[in-house]
């Protein structure tokens, strides 16, 4: 399978996970529970997903050349 496709799927899944974690952190904050660590984890996961998505674009451009 193509590297760019694998990066794309993992990236989109990771971004989705990060957004879900962010939603959980928001709910925790509204319920006045501890939310900081969950929010920080969400930020890390979202940024990881975006980085992987960028890598997928790079791999796709390389494959097209």
C-alpha positions in Angstrom: 0.0 0.0 0.0 1.2 3.5 -0.6 2.9 5.4 2.3 0.8 8.5 1.8 -2.4 6.5 2.1 -1.3 5.0 5.4 -0.2 8.4 6.7 -3.5 9.9 5.7 -5.7 7.3 7.4 -3.6 7.4 10.6 -3.6 11.2 10.5 -7.3 11.6 10.2 -8.0 9.0 12.9 -5.5 10.8 15.2 -7.2 14.2 14.6 -10.6 12.7 15.3 -9.3 11.2 18.5 -7.8 14.5 19.5 -11.1 16.3 18.8 -13.0 13.7 20.9 -10.5 14.2 23.8 -11.0 18.0 23.5 -14.8 17.5 23.8 -14.3 15.4 26.9 -12.0 18.1 28.4 -14.7 20.7 27.7 -17.4 18.6 29.3 -15.1 18.0 32.3 -14.5 21.7 32.7 -18.2 22.5 32.5 -18.8 19.9 35.2 -16.0 21.5 37.3 -13.8 18.3 37.2 -10.1 18.1 36.5 -9.7 18.9 32.8 -6.2 20.4 32.3 -4.3 17.1 31.6 -7.0 15.8 29.3 -7.0 19.2 27.4 -3.2 19.1 27.1 -3.4 15.5 25.8 -6.0 16.6 23.3 -3.7 19.4 22.1 -0.8 16.9 21.7 -2.9 14.4 19.8 -4.4 17.0 17.5 -1.0 18.4 16.6 0.4 14.9 16.0 -2.5 14.2 13.6 -1.9 17.5 11.8 1.8 16.7 11.5 1.1 13.3 10.1 -1.3 14.8 7.6 1.4 17.1 6.5 3.7 14.1 6.1 1.0 12.4 4.0 0.9 15.4 1.6 4.7 15.3 1.3 4.6 11.6 0.6 1.8 12.0 -2.0 3.8 14.8 -3.8 6.9 12.5 -3.8 4.9 9.6 -5.2 3.5 11.8 -8.0 7.0 12.9 -9.1 
